[in-house]
């Protein structure tokens, strides 16, 4: 049986991530980037690599993120004693504040500390580069181990002797009260000198320094003082941990192919930078990000698109974290998948889809950060104007929609609404766009989109705004209409839509993206999916804006109760089993949490500055 998704915690260093389970096993780690081939991939197949430091015999576990950080402390209690394990992806020594995540050493630090009595541990290190395809040549060294051959160099330091096994190393040890034992693993590409991992006696101070680095970043971004403070701060750190610092790209999740239903085939690679996800992340961090972070993202998107989004250079919906365009999807048939949920995919075919909502999300982020970005560079002025012009030209086209449907393109309501957002924000940005501004033309096209949405997006039969023009299917994306200011939540038809979604598009009170049927799935894909955490947060936000903060708070508390013991959320929730499903942790889910907390605070009369209140 695969480890439950909720049993994992995320470590991050501004370039890559690792997942650690409750038993002390690193089962997923991609280096040097989020989208690099995994060094450890037991998450997706038992033989695909791991590094476990686990007590011998029976034990009980509690764990936490050390205050203000993404460093995990796991406490093991056995019949003979208690010990804790601290795990961190290191950042450069002395790094603080906004610099967090620059030039990471690609080093995993692990420390065992005896707290009481005596605890025995079994250690097993099984490196399997390239998603488990490579069984590297290992060589024991004085105080550790190195690998040879292939596209990776891995060096390990250990305070205890290691024993070589079949392309793995093992050790057993006992730790007593007050004793500390430090381990380190560092990665490097084959063309550089062999890397030197941190010495065991320095692991404690290097972990402490990494904790202080995260705490200094949070201190510079600690604005939210509302009643959901701990949840919002943790979600902000998660979003920071999903940021690829070298370029400013923000990944949707650090994993691939965790399924939307157990045994299903809806398994996708989320280790890329979606314009939508990244733009919404910046919105969620509005009161926390500093100008440089906003500027990094805008620069990444502008350069990735080649400074153009017009007819000759259509804006992609997503890019690699380094700005790569070709994200061709392929299968890894040698991996059985989490709980036999195959196929396992790398790459994502959605990169080639047409999704017209991206113009609105990106222009909304530019509008949101216009004061913090200062005077816009001429390239960004032209890029923003091109985004608006393209939205004005293309909004009448069908597309795959924000849910990336792989069936026949349709006139998705959310795409039309986001094209309206693109033009509305462009009009507001016009004074900063110089000679590129076409205010009157944008205003006219914006008003045409609004009229079309109000006429063709409404279903008299459902008494709600629906998924696509002239359709009757409900879609949670209609909740974006009040959240982006297209209509107030108190509008009669908008209010009816909110109630229709709450009544008809929920499973045990949690929100689905849209209804799937056994015989005809409108998204062109087989199988089913669980409830979508982000959509439940959207409903909570909409209820708060509609003047029903008590209902919003009940839903908010219900969704956040499904977070794991570290506070992390996946993409989806099975409301019956309570299990987290889909890629993990999911940026979208934590974005929704932050924004819903803000909406509830504002509806409940929180003091100014206690919530996140982006301008619309």
C-alpha atoms as one frame of an Amber mdcrd trajectory, in Angstrom:
protein
   0.000   0.000   0.000   1.218   3.486  -0.832   1.659   5.973   1.994  -1.406
   8.251   2.329  -0.823  11.622   0.669  -1.706  13.393   3.917   1.214  11.638
   5.640   3.701  13.787   3.749   5.240  17.137   4.542   7.099  19.408   2.122
  10.656  20.659   2.402  11.758  23.420   0.002  14.811  25.546  -0.770  13.670
  27.991  -3.488  14.661  25.683  -6.320  13.262  22.233  -5.587  11.265  20.276
  -3.032  11.171  16.984  -1.158   8.354  15.074   0.549   8.927  13.492   3.966
   6.477  10.994   5.481   5.521  10.458   9.114   7.916   7.502   9.438  10.935
   9.633   8.555  11.266   8.608   4.907  12.077  11.002   2.068   9.966   9.454
  -0.708  10.091  12.249  -3.294  12.904  14.616  -4.169  13.653  16.362  -7.437
  16.963  18.195  -7.876  18.136  20.688  -8.930  14.705  21.990 -10.032  11.104
  21.215  -9.208  10.694  19.581 -12.627  13.986  17.664 -12.629  13.863  13.850
 -12.759  13.320  12.543  -9.243  16.226  11.207  -7.205  13.755   9.561  -4.800
  10.348   8.503  -6.192   8.971   5.866  -3.798   5.908   8.127  -3.737   5.023
   6.584  -7.116   6.540   3.088  -6.883   8.045   1.135  -3.970  11.337   0.428
  -5.748  11.930   3.991  -7.053  14.156   5.291  -4.264  13.952   6.724  -0.741
  15.965   7.732   2.316  14.431   6.516   5.553  15.495   7.203   9.137  12.936
   5.233  11.129  12.791   3.922  14.701  13.110   0.164  15.049   9.880  -1.483
  16.154   6.667   0.238  17.224   6.463   3.983  17.800   4.099   6.932  17.995
   4.591  10.111  15.986   3.893  13.818  16.335   5.372  16.438  14.048   5.333
  20.121  13.205   6.947  22.774  11.104   9.412  24.657  13.270   7.975  28.125
  13.889   7.961  30.316  10.783   9.792  27.800   8.597   9.478  24.826   6.259
  11.786  22.737   8.446  10.020  19.655   9.840  10.522  18.260  13.331   9.213
  14.696  13.807   9.016  13.329  17.359   9.129   9.559  17.804   8.066   7.943
  21.068   8.962   4.292  21.625   8.744   1.953  24.602  12.385   2.733  25.439
  12.598   6.461  24.847  11.854   9.556  22.760  13.826  11.149  19.938  13.182
  13.770  17.306  14.225  14.024  13.679  14.753  17.436  12.060  14.734  17.676
   8.259  15.559  20.639   6.035  16.510  21.487   2.496  19.394  23.840   3.203
  19.731  27.436   2.032  23.107  29.219   1.825  24.592  30.012   5.196  23.626
  33.451   6.475  20.963  34.027   3.839  18.123  36.204   5.106  14.902  37.962
   4.084  14.123  38.483   0.441  17.284  36.631  -0.600  15.795  33.359   0.678
  16.166  30.658  -1.964  18.886  32.213  -4.113  21.777  29.904  -5.021  20.630
  26.885  -2.963  23.299  24.254  -2.251  20.939  21.372  -3.208  21.572  19.747
   0.141  19.294  17.710   2.376  20.093  17.955   6.092  18.822  15.434   8.667
  19.444  15.370  12.397  18.467  12.832  15.064  18.291  14.148  18.626  17.766
  11.956  21.683  15.259  13.437  24.112  14.813  10.705  26.729  15.849   7.113
  27.267  17.290   5.316  24.254  15.853   4.914  20.749  17.148   2.562  18.021
  16.934   3.658  14.381  17.226   1.874  11.047  18.618   3.945   8.193  18.251
   3.020   4.527  19.397   5.234   1.663  18.312   4.055  -1.797  19.129   6.648
  -4.482  17.340   5.930  -7.756  17.916   8.834 -10.187  15.682   9.481 -13.204
  12.467   8.348 -11.530  13.922   5.011 -10.457  15.480   4.011 -13.773  19.094
   4.309 -12.591  20.741   2.008 -10.050  23.885   4.053  -9.430  27.337   2.770
  -8.632  27.959   3.472  -4.931  31.306   3.767  -3.204  31.742   4.001   0.559
  34.089   6.795   1.632  35.616   7.886   4.891  32.557   9.074   6.803  30.008
   8.598   4.063  29.240   7.544   0.493  29.383   8.804  -3.090  27.722   7.773
  -6.339  29.390   7.502  -9.737  28.053   7.492 -13.275  24.897   8.906 -14.781
  23.616  12.488 -14.804  23.966  13.043 -11.047  26.623  13.176  -8.368  25.445
  12.444  -4.839  27.628  12.648  -1.761  26.569  11.699   1.762  28.108  12.297
   5.186  27.155  10.100   8.136  28.229  10.080  11.796  27.945   6.276  11.877
  29.436   3.616   9.580  27.373   2.739   6.510  27.006  -0.742   5.075  26.727
  -1.218   1.330  23.808  -3.204  -0.040  22.358  -3.654  -3.510  22.753  -0.129
  -4.899  21.918   1.201  -1.431  23.495   1.847   1.964  22.175   1.009   5.423
  23.002   1.628   9.052  21.617   0.998  12.513  22.219   3.204  15.534  21.024
   4.054  19.007  20.566   7.586  20.282  20.383   8.559  23.947  19.103  11.678
  25.711  21.119  14.764  24.742  22.885  13.089  21.804  22.717  14.635  18.317
  23.629  12.856  15.085  23.749  14.787  11.813  23.447  13.452   8.246  23.742
  15.296   4.937  23.231  14.550   1.243  24.305  16.968  -1.469  23.648  16.821
  -5.230  25.755  18.178  -8.088  25.790  17.763 -11.882  28.459  15.423 -13.317
  30.504  18.175 -14.976  31.569  19.883 -11.734  33.966  18.821  -8.993  32.602
  16.246  -6.547  30.375  18.034  -4.028  31.252  18.213  -0.364  28.339  17.648
   2.027  28.066  19.311   5.415  30.095  17.586   8.129  27.972  15.762  10.752
  29.134  18.069  13.551  27.847  21.119  11.640  24.406  19.807  10.684  22.739
  21.221  13.809  23.931  24.771  13.182  23.126  24.557   9.458  19.549  23.451
  10.210  19.239  26.239  12.803  20.489  28.719  10.211  17.936  27.483   7.660
  15.158  27.929  10.231  16.346  31.503  10.879  16.423  32.189   7.139  12.760
  31.190   6.778  11.799  33.143   9.891  13.481  36.270   8.534  11.527  35.968
   5.275   8.259  35.577   7.167   9.083  38.542   9.420   9.436  40.745   6.324
   6.089  39.495   4.991   4.075  39.263   8.213   1.178  41.625   7.522  -1.927
  39.556   8.131  -3.138  39.854  11.737  -6.623  38.377  11.411  -8.233  35.466
  13.263  -6.863  32.899  10.784  -3.304  34.088  11.237  -1.566  30.719  11.670
  -3.308  29.193   8.637  -2.526  32.210   6.454   1.126  32.389   7.500   1.631
  28.673   6.854  -0.071  28.930   3.460   2.148  31.902   2.592   5.257  29.880
   3.419   3.976  27.005   1.300   3.496  29.361  -1.650   6.973  30.784  -1.118
   8.268  27.204  -1.023   6.679  26.576  -4.434   8.529  29.530  -5.968  11.513
  28.881  -8.231  13.716  31.695  -7.011  16.130  31.905  -9.978  13.352  33.106
 -12.308  10.353  34.004 -10.120   8.249  31.154 -11.549   5.687  29.575  -9.217
   4.805  25.892  -9.647   1.289  24.537  -9.147   2.618  21.685  -6.961   5.956
  19.895  -6.456   4.654  16.479  -7.568   3.412  14.625 -10.605   0.684  12.027
 -11.108  -0.909  11.913  -7.671  -4.418  10.913  -8.789  -7.747  12.698  -8.475
  -9.326   9.351  -7.533  -7.621   6.201  -6.270  -6.843   3.931  -9.216  -7.914
   6.581 -11.700  -6.144   7.929 -14.783  -6.549  11.667 -14.115  -2.925  11.957
 -13.105  -1.049  15.066 -14.228   2.354  16.696 -13.837   1.976  19.960 -11.898
   5.659  20.931 -11.592   5.338  23.855 -13.979   4.404  27.513 -13.880   0.806
  28.113 -14.922   0.027  31.759 -15.579  -3.259  31.268 -13.752  -1.847  29.639
 -10.628   1.087  32.003 -10.355  -1.041  35.115 -10.884  -3.517  33.982  -8.236
  -0.629  33.199  -5.895   0.587  36.779  -6.203  -2.928  37.978  -5.443  -3.075
  35.828  -2.309   0.281  37.208  -1.178  -0.689  40.778  -2.022  -0.008  42.141
   1.439   3.017  39.939   1.911   5.129  40.096  -1.211   7.680  42.834  -1.632
   8.194  44.699  -4.930  11.132  42.531  -5.995   9.083  39.328  -5.812   6.287
  40.825  -7.894   8.822  42.186 -10.361  10.508  38.777 -10.638   7.239  37.139
 -11.655   6.284  39.853 -14.137   9.758  39.648 -15.653   9.507  35.851 -15.883
   6.147  35.967 -17.660   7.186  38.765 -20.023  10.444  37.073 -20.998   8.882
  33.589 -21.230   6.358  34.929 -23.717   9.108  36.713 -25.611   7.549  40.049
 -24.699   4.616  39.354 -26.998   1.207  37.715 -26.724  -0.245  38.693 -30.069
  -1.162  36.768 -33.188   2.450  35.855 -33.997   3.352  34.702 -30.476   0.298
  33.345 -28.700   0.661  33.348 -24.930   0.998  29.842 -23.507  -1.001  28.930
 -20.432   2.102  27.513 -18.740   5.877  27.367 -18.982   8.752  25.428 -17.464
  10.259  27.049 -14.390  13.146  28.223 -16.521  10.791  29.631 -19.160  10.733
  26.521 -21.364   7.880  26.350 -23.890   7.889  22.692 -24.926   6.399  20.659
 -22.069   5.545  17.617 -24.165   3.770  14.967 -22.105   5.096  11.403 -21.908
   4.417   8.324 -19.808   6.711   6.502 -17.374   5.434   2.928 -17.684   8.040
   1.528 -15.264   6.290   3.335 -12.373   3.089   1.716 -11.102   1.742   4.984
  -9.663   0.474   5.910  -6.218  -1.859   3.078  -5.165  -1.575   1.645  -8.672
  -3.032   4.810 -10.195  -1.469   4.807 -13.630  -0.264   6.189 -15.909   2.509
   8.271 -14.390   3.109  11.312 -16.570   5.914  13.836 -16.935   5.299  16.927
 -18.997   1.810  18.282 -19.508  -0.042  18.352 -22.828  -2.133  21.295 -21.639
   0.781  23.587 -22.578  -0.533  23.590 -26.142  -4.167  24.333 -25.229  -6.012
  27.562 -25.866  -7.255  28.983 -22.565  -8.427  32.542 -22.904  -8.719  33.217
 -19.168  -4.941  33.693 -18.835  -5.075  37.250 -20.217  -7.317  38.345 -17.382
  -5.364  36.633 -14.641  -2.070  38.111 -15.763  -3.418  41.630 -16.290  -5.147
  41.469 -12.924  -1.785  40.672 -11.295  -0.160  43.589 -13.141  -2.957  45.896
 -12.021  -2.689  44.626  -8.458   1.039  45.319  -8.241   1.217  48.466 -10.346
   2.218  50.691  -7.433   4.818  48.230  -6.180   6.264  47.711  -9.645   6.904
  51.422 -10.033   7.311  52.840 -13.521   6.652  50.082 -16.025   9.471  49.234
 -18.405   8.541  49.890 -22.070   8.659  46.131 -22.751   6.124  45.498 -19.979
   3.959  48.381 -21.211   3.851  46.841 -24.661   3.301  43.339 -23.266   0.351
  44.469 -21.113  -1.232  46.280 -24.038  -0.776  43.231 -26.250  -2.498  41.072
 -23.630  -5.492  43.425 -23.670  -5.578  43.639 -27.455  -5.476  39.852 -27.733
  -8.295  39.418 -25.196 -10.340  41.946 -27.164  -9.672  40.121 -30.422 -10.124
  36.532 -29.239 -12.836  36.517 -26.563 -15.455  35.262 -29.044 -13.454  32.068
 -29.680 -14.146  28.709 -27.956 -11.384  27.319 -25.762 -10.460  24.481 -23.375
 -11.421  26.546 -20.336  -9.564  27.026 -17.090 -10.141  23.378 -16.128  -8.098
  22.294 -19.180 -10.781  20.091 -20.667  -9.526  17.694 -23.298 -12.789  17.451
 -25.199 -14.349  19.753 -27.812 -13.580  23.458 -27.195 -16.547  25.434 -25.848
 -17.492  29.008 -25.067 -16.632  28.758 -21.389 -18.222  31.410 -19.224 -15.152
  31.788 -17.016 -12.980  32.493 -20.081 -15.327  35.273 -21.192 -15.412  36.742
 -17.687 -11.611  36.693 -17.469 -11.352  38.389 -20.860 -13.616  41.069 -19.380
 -11.204  41.254 -16.425  -8.292  41.656 -18.848  -9.873  44.667 -20.517 -11.190
  46.157 -17.285  -7.728  46.039 -15.693  -6.096  47.288 -18.882  -8.356  50.356
 -18.796  -7.287  50.991 -15.214  -3.632  50.475 -16.146  -3.883  52.697 -19.227
  -2.265  55.797 -17.650   0.856  53.668 -17.059   0.988  52.158 -20.540   2.045
  55.276 -22.406   1.463  55.288 -26.159   0.439  51.621 -26.058  -2.880  52.354
 -24.306  -6.064  52.009 -26.384  -8.516  52.947 -23.657 -11.632  53.650 -25.713
 -11.324  50.474 -27.760 -10.746  48.398 -24.626 -13.722  49.947 -22.873 -15.993
  49.248 -25.831 -14.948  45.594 -26.115 -15.156  45.144 -22.349 -18.782  46.286
 -22.443 -19.568  43.919 -25.323 -18.194  40.975 -23.321 -20.278  41.968 -20.309
 -23.449  42.096 -22.366 -22.735  38.688 -23.921 -22.046  37.080 -20.542 -25.225
  38.477 -18.992 -27.320  37.295 -21.920 -25.794  33.956 -22.948 -24.193  32.859
 -19.688 -27.486  32.726 -17.771 -29.674  29.626 -17.776 -33.335  30.187 -16.994
 -33.793  26.470 -16.469 -31.046  26.258 -13.841 -31.617  29.799 -12.562 -27.862
  30.248 -12.524 -24.870  31.316 -14.563 -23.522  28.129 -16.069 -20.384  26.520
 -17.436 -20.599  27.721 -21.022 -22.718  29.956 -23.220 -26.176  28.529 -23.917
 -25.628  25.557 -21.589 -27.295  24.288 -18.420 -24.303  22.674 -16.648 -23.166
  24.254 -13.409 -19.493  25.090 -12.940 -17.787  26.371  -9.796 -15.798  28.794
 -11.956 -18.930  30.977 -12.079 -17.998  31.943  -8.508 -15.169  34.014 -10.001
 -17.706  36.577 -11.221 -18.066  38.327  -7.839 -14.500  37.563  -6.785 -13.158
  39.510  -9.782 -15.780  42.235  -9.538 -17.791  41.329 -12.639 -21.000  41.298
 -10.581 -21.547  41.892  -6.864 -22.341  38.755  -4.895 -25.557  40.473  -3.786
 -26.841  40.757  -7.375 -30.064  38.756  -7.675 -28.808  36.427 -10.399 -25.350
  36.107  -8.876 -26.858  35.270  -5.510 -29.033  32.626  -7.177 -25.908  31.157
  -8.802 -24.081  30.994  -5.478 -27.015  29.153  -3.917 -27.386  26.811  -6.902
 -23.724  25.802  -6.633 -24.024  25.324  -2.866 -27.139  23.193  -3.367 -26.458
  21.233  -6.547 -22.685  21.173  -7.122 -21.543  19.815  -3.779 -20.731  16.408
  -2.344 -21.369  16.273   1.385 -21.058  20.054   1.505 -17.773  20.357  -0.421
 -17.709  21.823  -3.923 -17.053  19.950  -7.178 -15.610  21.746 -10.190 -18.472
  20.399 -12.343 -20.566  17.249 -12.509 -19.151  14.135 -14.165 -21.317  11.269
 -15.393 -20.444   7.657 -16.045 -21.596   7.734 -19.642 -20.549  11.208 -20.824
 -17.915  13.368 -19.200 -18.013  16.907 -20.529 -14.262  17.289 -20.047 -13.464
  14.523 -22.541 -11.721  12.348 -19.947 -12.679   8.998 -18.421 -13.183   8.474
 -14.719 -14.215  10.708 -11.859 -12.684  13.124  -9.384 -13.179  14.223  -5.782
 -14.202  17.652  -4.517 -11.894  20.539  -5.361 -10.496  22.398  -2.344 -10.101
  25.682  -4.216 -13.753  25.643  -5.316 -14.935  25.176  -1.735 -12.850  28.203
  -0.732 -14.339  30.156  -3.662 -17.813  29.360  -2.356 -16.796  30.488   1.134
 -15.500  33.767  -0.322 -18.656  34.301  -2.368 -20.913  33.606   0.629 -18.942
  36.131   2.667 -19.280  38.759  -0.060 -23.001  38.001  -0.297 -23.457  38.927
   3.363 -23.500  35.419   4.829 -20.193  35.272   6.739 -21.499  32.711   9.239
 -22.122  30.155   6.479 -18.815  31.103   4.901 -16.966  30.489   8.174 -18.613
  27.094   8.650 -17.501  26.021   5.165 -14.019  27.496   5.643 -13.557  25.586
   8.900 -14.836  22.395   7.295 -12.343  22.571   4.424  -9.341  23.532   6.551
 -10.136  20.643   8.912  -9.110  18.285   6.084  -5.557  19.715   6.063  -2.978
  17.301   7.406  -1.259  17.668  10.773   1.250  20.106   9.233  -1.514  22.257
   7.739  -0.986  21.155   4.118  -3.742  20.677   1.539  -3.798  18.682  -1.673
  -5.767  19.576  -4.788  -8.833  17.516  -3.893 -10.675  16.054  -0.901 -12.756
  12.889  -0.688 -15.434  14.086   1.764 -16.461  10.571   2.731 -13.070   9.102
   3.585 -11.495  12.449   4.443  -8.531  11.516   2.246  -6.462  14.128   0.423
  -6.094  13.397  -3.300  -4.266  14.946  -6.239  -0.902  16.665  -6.361   0.449
  17.853  -3.038   0.778  20.370  -1.585  -1.298  22.354  -4.045  -0.723  26.089
  -4.553  -4.327  26.643  -5.684  -5.701  25.222  -2.431  -3.520  27.442  -0.251
  -4.308  30.462  -2.451  -8.007  29.776  -1.899  -7.481  29.491   1.856  -5.765
  32.883   2.106  -8.348  34.663  -0.033 -11.304  33.059   1.747  -9.856  34.018
   5.145  -9.594  37.606   3.919 -13.138  37.656   2.546 -14.549  36.281   5.792
 -12.547  38.793   7.829 -13.824  41.684   5.726 -17.428  40.499   5.828 -17.172
  40.109   9.597 -15.891  43.641  10.068 -12.223  42.886  10.723 -10.153  45.986
  11.344  -8.437  47.508   8.283  -5.206  45.710   7.555  -6.336  42.500   9.219
  -7.168  40.870   5.923  -5.839  40.685   2.417  -7.801  43.209   0.376  -6.494
  43.503  -3.171  -7.909  46.325  -5.288 -10.374  45.433  -8.040
